[in-house]
Amino acid sequence: MTRITEPLAPGLTRQWTLREVIYSGPTTYQHVTIARTPQWITLFCDQDRQSAELSQLVYHEALMVPGLLLAAARDRVLIIGSSEGVASQIAIAAGAALVDHVDIDRECVELCAQYLPYGYSPAELQNAVDGVGPIRVHYDDGLRFVTESAAAAERYDVIVIDLPDEVLGGAAQHNRLYGAEFVARCRDLLTPGGVVITQAGCPTLWRQETLATALDRYRMVFPSTAFYGSWEHEWAFLVGCAEEVDDATTVMVKRLATLPYTPHSIDAQTLISGSILPYHLRDHSGARPSSSRLEPIA
C-alpha cells in the first residue's frame, strides 16, 4: 500500500494509507491524486487532502449552510474554487436560480467529475460548461472573473471562496484570492443583504494563524462577520455580511426551518455551538500563539 504524507503545520504531518490509487498525475496547476483511503474515495491536491467521501458532505454543508442562512436572497451564487461541484449542487438545492462556478484548473474539475462519487457527474459537468441548466462552469482565474463581473455590473447574493488553505508568507497562486483587496472586490459585487463565504483554515491552536489572519481581514472589509467552526471536521469558515447583522447565530437558527435545502449534518444546536470562536481568537488580553513560532524538532 502507498502512503501520502500531508503537511499540517511546521513540524507536523499526517500520513494517509492509500489502499488503491485511482488516479495520480499533474495538472497545469497542481498534482492530483484520487485514491481509496480509510475515509473512502479521497481527493488530494499537492498531497493536501481536499475532500473525502466519508466527510465531504459535513465539510460542504459547513461551508455553505451558514452563509445561505444569513443571505437576504439566494437567487444568484458565485463559487470560486470548490472543484468537486458539491457546493454548486447545494446552492441549487437551496433555491439558487443561477450558479456561476469558476475554477482555474479545468483538468482537476474534470478528474473530480470522472472519479469522485460525489459532486458533478461527467454529464452534469458538460451541461454546466455548455451553459445548459442553472449551473455555469467557467474555467477561469477567480480574480479576472470577479474584475470582469464588476465591470459588467454583475451582482450576486452569495459569493463562495473555497480554495486550498492560504500559505502565509508563501507564493501560492491562490493566495491572491484570500487578500483584503480581493475580498473587498467580492463585497462590491454583492446585492443588498448579500454575503461572502470563505474557507478560513483550521481552528486548532497549532494551525490557527490562517484563521486569525482571515478573521482580521473580514472584520476590516465587512460591517459584520460570522464565524462557523465544524465540530465534525477540522475546518473553520467565515461569512462576511454586506450589511450589519446584530446576532448572526439567532438569524441562522430562525431561518433554518425555511431553508429549501435540508442539511444532513447541521441543526440548530450545531449552528449555536459552531458559532463560538476559539478561545484565543476571542479578544482575550493574552498574546495569540503563532504557528510561525512552532519550530520542527531537529
C-alpha positions in Angstrom: 0.0 0.0 0.0 1.2 3.5 -0.8 1.1 6.4 1.6 0.7 10.2 1.2 2.3 12.5 3.8 0.1 15.6 4.3 1.8 18.7 5.8 -0.3 20.2 8.6 1.9 22.8 10.4 5.6 23.3 11.0 7.0 20.0 12.2 3.6 18.2 11.9 2.4 15.9 9.1 -0.4 13.3 8.7 0.0 10.0 6.8 -2.7 8.6 4.7 -2.8 5.0 3.7 -3.8 4.6 0.0 -5.5 1.3 -0.4 -5.9 1.9 -4.2 -4.6 4.7 -6.3 -7.4 5.5 -8.8 -5.6 8.4 -10.5 -2.4 10.3 -9.9 -0.8 12.9 -12.1 -0.1 16.6 -12.7 -2.4 19.3 -14.0 -1.2 22.7 -15.2 -1.5 24.0 -11.6 -1.0 21.1 -9.2 -0.6 17.4 -8.7 -3.9 15.5 -8.2 -4.3 12.1 -6.5 -7.6 10.3 -6.1 -7.4 7.2 -4.1 -9.3 4.8 -1.8 -8.3 5.5 1.8 -9.8 4.6 5.2 -12.1 7.6 4.6 -13.2 6.0 1.3 -12.5 7.7 -2.1 -10.4 10.8 -1.3 -9.1 13.8 -3.3 -5.5 15.1 -2.7 -4.0 18.2 -4.4 -0.3 18.6 -3.9 -0.6 16.0 -1.1 -3.2 18.0 0.8 -6.5 16.2 1.4 -9.1 18.4 -0.2 -12.2 16.1 0.4 -13.1 12.6 1.3 -16.2 10.6 0.6 -16.7 9.9 4.3 -16.7 13.6 5.4 -17.2 15.7 2.3 -20.9 16.5 3.0 -20.0 17.6 6.5 -17.4 19.9 5.0 -19.6 21.3 2.2 -22.6 21.9 4.5 -20.4 23.7 7.0 -19.1 25.8 4.1 -22.5 26.6 2.5 -25.3 26.4 5.0 -24.4 29.2 7.5 -23.9 31.7 4.7 -27.0 30.6 2.8 -29.0 31.2 6.0 -27.5 34.7 6.5 -28.0 35.9 2.9 -31.1 38.0 2.3 -31.6 36.2 -1.1 -30.1 33.2 -2.8 -31.0 33.6 -6.4 -27.6 34.3 -7.8 -24.5 32.5 -6.5 -20.8 32.8 -7.4 -18.5 30.0 -6.4 -14.7 30.3 -6.8 -12.8 27.0 -6.5 -14.6 24.0 -5.0 -13.6 21.7 -7.8 -15.9 18.8 -6.9 -19.1 20.7 -7.6 -20.9 19.8 -4.3 -21.1 23.5 -3.4 -22.9 24.3 -6.6 -25.4 21.4 -6.1 -26.2 22.6 -2.5 -26.7 26.2 -3.8 -29.2 24.9 -6.4 -31.0 22.8 -3.8 -31.2 25.9 -1.5 -33.1 27.8 -4.2 -30.5 29.4 -6.4 -31.7 30.1 -10.0 -28.1 30.6 -11.2 -24.7 29.4 -10.1 -21.5 30.7 -11.7 -18.8 28.2 -10.8 -15.3 29.5 -11.5 -12.2 27.2 -11.3 -8.8 27.8 -12.8 -7.9 24.1 -13.0 -10.0 22.5 -15.8 -8.2 19.2 -15.5 -8.8 18.9 -11.8 -12.5 19.6 -12.2 -12.8 17.1 -15.0 -10.9 14.4 -12.9 -13.3 15.0 -10.0 -16.3 14.5 -12.2 -14.8 11.4 -13.7 -13.6 9.7 -10.5 -15.3 11.0 -7.4 -18.7 9.5 -6.3 -19.9 12.9 -5.1 -20.2 16.3 -6.9 -20.6 16.6 -10.6 -21.1 13.6 -12.8 -19.4 13.9 -16.2 -22.7 14.6 -17.9 -23.6 17.3 -15.3 -20.3 19.0 -15.8 -20.6 19.0 -19.5 -24.0 20.6 -19.3 -22.6 23.3 -16.9 -19.7 24.0 -19.3 -22.2 24.3 -22.2 -24.5 26.6 -20.2 -27.3 24.1 -20.1 -29.2 24.4 -16.8 -28.8 26.7 -13.8 -25.1 25.9 -13.2 -22.5 27.5 -15.5 -18.9 26.4 -15.1 -16.1 28.8 -16.2 -12.5 27.7 -16.4 -11.0 31.0 -15.5 -8.9 32.8 -12.9 -11.1 33.9 -10.0 -9.5 37.4 -9.8 -10.1 38.0 -13.5 -13.7 36.8 -13.3 -14.5 39.0 -10.4 -12.9 42.0 -12.1 -14.8 41.4 -15.3 -18.0 40.8 -13.4 -17.6 44.2 -11.7 -17.0 45.9 -15.0 -20.2 44.3 -16.4 -22.2 45.4 -13.3 -23.0 41.8 -12.4 -24.3 41.2 -8.8 -24.5 38.1 -6.6 -26.5 37.3 -3.5 -23.9 34.8 -2.3 -20.2 34.5 -3.2 -18.3 31.4 -2.0 -14.4 31.2 -1.9 -13.4 27.6 -1.5 -9.7 27.2 -2.1 -6.8 25.3 -0.7 -5.6 26.8 2.6 -3.8 30.1 2.3 0.0 29.8 2.5 1.0 32.6 4.8 4.3 34.1 3.7 4.3 31.8 0.6 3.9 32.4 -3.1 1.0 30.0 -3.9 -1.0 31.5 -6.8 -4.3 31.1 -4.9 -3.1 33.4 -2.1 -4.3 36.4 -4.2 -7.8 35.2 -3.6 -7.5 35.5 0.1 -6.2 39.1 0.4 -8.2 42.0 1.6 -8.2 43.7 -1.8 -9.8 40.6 -3.5 -12.3 40.2 -0.6 -13.3 43.8 -1.0 -13.9 43.3 -4.7 -16.2 40.4 -3.9 -18.0 42.5 -1.3 -18.7 45.1 -4.0 -20.3 42.5 -6.2 -23.0 41.7 -3.6 -26.6 42.6 -3.7 -28.1 44.3 -0.6 -28.0 41.7 2.2 -25.5 39.6 0.3 -22.7 37.5 1.8 -19.2 36.3 1.0 -18.3 32.9 2.4 -14.8 31.6 2.7 -12.9 28.6 3.9 -10.7 30.1 6.6 -8.3 27.5 7.8 -8.2 25.3 10.9 -9.4 26.4 14.4 -6.9 24.2 16.3 -4.3 26.1 18.3 -1.3 24.9 16.4 -2.9 25.8 13.0 -4.8 28.9 14.0 -2.8 31.6 12.3 -4.5 31.4 8.9 -7.9 31.7 10.6 -6.7 34.6 12.7 -5.4 36.4 9.6 -8.7 35.8 7.6 -10.8 37.0 10.6 -8.8 40.2 10.8 -9.3 40.8 7.1 -13.1 40.1 7.1 -13.7 42.3 10.1 -11.9 45.1 8.2 -13.9 44.6 5.0 -17.4 43.8 6.2 -19.8 45.5 8.6 -20.5 42.1 10.2 -18.5 38.8 10.1 -19.9 35.5 11.3 -17.7 32.5 12.3 -18.7 28.9 11.9 -16.4 26.1 13.0 -17.3 22.4 12.3 -17.1 20.1 15.3 -17.1 17.1 13.0 -14.4 18.3 10.6 -11.2 20.3 11.1 -12.1 23.5 9.2 -13.5 26.9 10.0 -15.5 29.2 7.8 -16.3 33.0 7.8 -19.3 34.8 6.4 -18.8 38.4 5.6 -22.1 40.3 5.5 -22.7 43.3 3.3 -24.9 44.8 6.0 -24.8 44.9 9.8 -26.2 41.8 11.4 -26.9 42.2 15.2 -27.0 38.5 16.1 -25.9 36.2 13.3 -26.5 33.0 15.2 -30.1 33.8 16.1 -30.7 34.8 12.4 -29.3 31.4 11.2 -31.3 29.4 13.7 -34.6 31.2 12.9 -34.1 30.7 9.2 -33.0 27.1 9.3 -36.5 25.6 9.1 -37.3 27.7 6.0 -34.2 26.8 4.0 -35.2 24.8 0.9 -32.2 22.6 1.4 -32.3 20.3 4.4 -28.8 19.8 5.9 -27.7 16.3 6.9 -25.1 17.4 9.4 -26.3 20.8 10.7 -29.2 21.5 13.1 -30.0 24.5 15.4 -27.7 23.2 18.2 -24.8 22.7 15.7 -25.2 26.3 14.5 -25.2 27.6 18.1 -22.1 25.7 19.1 -20.2 26.2 15.9 -20.6 30.0 16.1 -18.3 30.3 19.1 -14.8 31.4 18.2 -11.8 29.5 19.6 -10.7 30.9 23.0 -7.5 32.5 21.7 -9.4 34.4 19.0 -12.0 36.0 21.3 -10.1 39.2 22.1 -8.5 38.0 25.3 -5.7 40.0 26.7 -3.1 37.3 26.3 -0.9 37.2 23.2 -2.3 34.9 20.5 0.0 31.9 19.9 1.5 31.9 16.4 2.2 28.8 14.4 5.2 30.5 12.9 6.9 30.2 16.3 6.4 26.4 16.3 9.7 25.0 15.1 10.3 21.5 14.0 12.4 19.3 16.4 15.9 18.8 15.0 
